[in-house]
Amino acid sequence: MLKTFQQNSSNFDMDGHDSVMDFETKEHIGSTPPVSNNAGLLPQKRKNRSESWNHFTPMPPNTEMSKCSDNPDNAVNVTMHEPSSSSMENREAIVNSSPSAPKFDQEVSRMDLTKMFVAMELPFQKVEHPYLHRFIYGLQPKFKFPSRNTLARDILKNWDVEKAKMKTILSQNYRRVCITTDTWTSTQYSNYMCLTGYYIDNNWKLQKNILNFTQVTDYTGEIMAKTVKKCLNGWELNRVLSVTVDNASSNDVGIQHLKRRLHSQNGIVLNGEYLHTRCCAHILNLIVKDGMKEVDDSIVRIRAAVRYVRRTPSRFQRFKKCIDHETIGYKGYVGRDCETRWNSTYLMLKGALKQNKTFTELEFRDRKYFNEMSKDKGVSRPED
């Protein structure tokens, strides 16, 4: 930029006009301003009124200036490619020379990365995303990203480390452990069981930890008992105070199998009389579902209407246009429920009630909605 300015100043003199750059820089160092061939046209000398000249070193005219070796053509890189090796070295040098920069540890940062992927439930392939690499590079250029396979191995290693720590805590702090089980079927029709442990530590604080998350072949009582016992053996836990399960009949059989296994190891209290604890939330769910049978047809119609609206994005867009047409003050939308959780059904009915006019408008605007609803229980009615 300075070179261009000097060239423009020189060309300005050739046209018979003054060079302000030469006047001010020369006077700044106490020299006599140069006189061009057309000296009579030069203006009077003036003082440097700007303090910015105190921060410049004047250079003689026509001085050749060297270009940056890393960017000789003054090109601007606006692409999202990987940084060059030279820029990485420069960035690392700046980071290393900064007195406020913390000491970088590759292993600690890599472990933090694995914990982040576990806590945020991110797919392993995201670790190879270029925008994540670019963001981390801006923070710490020295960090080396692992591959997705390496990340998976690091997570398993971290699990082993944390499990060893947890074993030590349980062996030093717990007296009795209460466990709960939960089973469900995924959308891929795979069966899973989760085992959670509750205990009071030496500071009289209630602690909760997930002990196992495993796939099971079936929900029979015998398989449930074997899975729980295998998990307890892996954690070296035998002194179990209670096992909380839902009211399924298979769990009654499973508790009997588990009681015999624990009794042989002297790991139960009062011969297991209070080992089996039934889940209060599941009992409440059964009570509410039994009462909801009185209005089952209405719930079925409303559920079918909500599922129709939520099935495809195009249907949902038509539904939102009906909301705008009716100028509904309610800002929320209707959501699908889970039939095994009564509270989600309540939230679905609550939202559908506020969108009653919208569903009526949808019936007139969308013929497919009317035809599909008529195949089952029919379109939802005002009394629903």
LINFEN-V88216 format. One record per residue. N is the residue number from 1. RES is the residue in one small letter. PSI is psi in whole degrees, -180 to 180 (none if undefined). Layout:
# LINFEN-V88216
[[N,RES,PSI] [N,RES,PSI]]
This chain:
# LINFEN-V88216
[[1,m,-42] [2,l,-39] [3,k,-44] [4,t,-39] [5,f,-40] [6,q,-42] [7,q,-42] [8,n,-37] [9,s,-42] [10,s,-44] [11,n,-31] [12,f,-38] [13,d,-37] [14,m,-25] [15,d,2] [16,g,16] [17,h,170] [18,d,158] [19,s,102] [20,v,-37] [21,m,-46] [22,d,-41] [23,f,-50] [24,e,-40] [25,t,-40] [26,k,-42] [27,e,-29] [28,h,-31] [29,i,13] [30,g,20] [31,s,166] [32,t,134] [33,p,143] [34,p,154] [35,v,126] [36,s,-180] [37,n,-33] [38,n,65] [39,a,-28] [40,g,-18] [41,l,-5] [42,l,142] [43,p,175] [44,q,155] [45,k,147] [46,r,158] [47,k,155] [48,n,108] [49,r,-12] [50,s,132] [51,e,-9] [52,s,-24] [53,w,-19] [54,n,-14] [55,h,9] [56,f,149] [57,t,115] [58,p,145] [59,m,149] [60,p,154] [61,p,156] [62,n,28] [63,t,128] [64,e,131] [65,m,139] [66,s,148] [67,k,158] [68,c,129] [69,s,-30] [70,d,-22] [71,n,71] [72,p,-27] [73,d,9] [74,n,35] [75,a,146] [76,v,122] [77,n,112] [78,v,8] [79,t,171] [80,m,32] [81,h,171] [82,e,144] [83,p,149] [84,s,161] [85,s,-36] [86,s,-41] [87,s,-33] [88,m,-42] [89,e,-40] [90,n,-42] [91,r,-42] [92,e,-37] [93,a,-39] [94,i,-43] [95,v,-43] [96,n,-32] [97,s,-14] [98,s,126] [99,p,-23] [100,s,-6] [101,a,130] [102,p,160] [103,k,131] [104,f,134] [105,d,113] [106,q,-43] [107,e,-41] [108,v,-44] [109,s,-37] [110,r,-36] [111,m,-38] [112,d,-35] [113,l,-43] [114,t,-41] [115,k,-36] [116,m,-43] [117,f,-35] [118,v,-48] [119,a,-37] [120,m,-2] [121,e,48] [122,l,145] [123,p,145] [124,f,-29] [125,q,-19] [126,k,-19] [127,v,-17] [128,e,9] [129,h,131] [130,p,-32] [131,y,-33] [132,l,-42] [133,h,-43] [134,r,-40] [135,f,-47] [136,i,-35] [137,y,-37] [138,g,-27] [139,l,-43] [140,q,99] [141,p,-18] [142,k,-9] [143,f,132] [144,k,120] [145,f,137] [146,p,163] [147,s,173] [148,r,-36] [149,n,-40] [150,t,-39] [151,l,-42] [152,a,-42] [153,r,-38] [154,d,-37] [155,i,-41] [156,l,-39] [157,k,-41] [158,n,-36] [159,w,-43] [160,d,-40] [161,v,-47] [162,e,-35] [163,k,-40] [164,a,-40] [165,k,-41] [166,m,-37] [167,k,-42] [168,t,-43] [169,i,-44] [170,l,-38] [171,s,-25] [172,q,-22] [173,n,-34] [174,y,154] [175,r,-56] [176,r,148] [177,v,133] [178,c,135] [179,i,151] [180,t,148] [181,t,149] [182,d,135] [183,t,149] [184,w,168] [185,t,130] [186,s,175] [187,t,-18] [188,q,12] [189,y,36] [190,s,141] [191,n,136] [192,y,153] [193,m,135] [194,c,134] [195,l,123] [196,t,137] [197,g,139] [198,y,136] [199,y,162] [200,i,124] [201,d,-175] [202,n,-17] [203,n,13] [204,w,40] [205,k,132] [206,l,127] [207,q,151] [208,k,129] [209,n,138] [210,i,120] [211,l,-30] [212,n,145] [213,f,109] [214,t,160] [215,q,138] [216,v,155] [217,t,-28] [218,d,173] [219,y,22] [220,t,158] [221,g,-38] [222,e,-42] [223,i,-38] [224,m,-45] [225,a,-42] [226,k,-40] [227,t,-44] [228,v,-43] [229,k,-41] [230,k,-40] [231,c,-44] [232,l,-38] [233,n,-38] [234,g,-30] [235,w,0] [236,e,43] [237,l,124] [238,n,-27] [239,r,86] [240,v,129] [241,l,-45] [242,s,158] [243,v,117] [244,t,122] [245,v,170] [246,d,-176] [247,n,16] [248,a,143] [249,s,-30] [250,s,-30] [251,n,-29] [252,d,-41] [253,v,-42] [254,g,-40] [255,i,-38] [256,q,-42] [257,h,-44] [258,l,-36] [259,k,-41] [260,r,-39] [261,r,-44] [262,l,-33] [263,h,-35] [264,s,-19] [265,q,10] [266,n,43] [267,g,12] [268,i,164] [269,v,137] [270,l,42] [271,n,27] [272,g,20] [273,e,-35] [274,y,23] [275,l,-42] [276,h,116] [277,t,126] [278,r,139] [279,c,121] [280,c,-37] [281,a,-37] [282,h,-37] [283,i,-44] [284,l,-39] [285,n,-41] [286,l,-38] [287,i,-47] [288,v,-41] [289,k,-35] [290,d,-37] [291,g,-30] [292,m,-12] [293,k,-22] [294,e,-27] [295,v,34] [296,d,-41] [297,d,-41] [298,s,-42] [299,i,-39] [300,v,-42] [301,r,-43] [302,i,-40] [303,r,-41] [304,a,-38] [305,a,-43] [306,v,-42] [307,r,-34] [308,y,-46] [309,v,-38] [310,r,0] [311,r,-39] [312,t,154] [313,p,-35] [314,s,-40] [315,r,-40] [316,f,-35] [317,q,-40] [318,r,-37] [319,f,-41] [320,k,-32] [321,k,-35] [322,c,-34] [323,i,-44] [324,d,-37] [325,h,-38] [326,e,-5] [327,t,55] [328,i,132] [329,g,-17] [330,y,126] [331,k,-17] [332,g,172] [333,y,166] [334,v,143] [335,g,150] [336,r,153] [337,d,167] [338,c,120] [339,e,-22] [340,t,-3] [341,r,108] [342,w,-32] [343,n,-33] [344,s,-34] [345,t,-39] [346,y,-44] [347,l,-36] [348,m,-46] [349,l,-37] [350,k,-44] [351,g,-38] [352,a,-35] [353,l,-39] [354,k,-20] [355,q,27] [356,n,-47] [357,k,-33] [358,t,-43] [359,f,-35] [360,t,-42] [361,e,-38] [362,l,-34] [363,e,-35] [364,f,-32] [365,r,-32] [366,d,105] [367,r,-32] [368,k,-36] [369,y,-46] [370,f,-43] [371,n,-42] [372,e,-40] [373,m,-30] [374,s,-16] [375,k,-22] [376,d,-107] [377,k,-6] [378,g,175] [379,v,144] [380,s,140] [381,r,163] [382,p,-37] [383,e,-19] [384,d,none]]
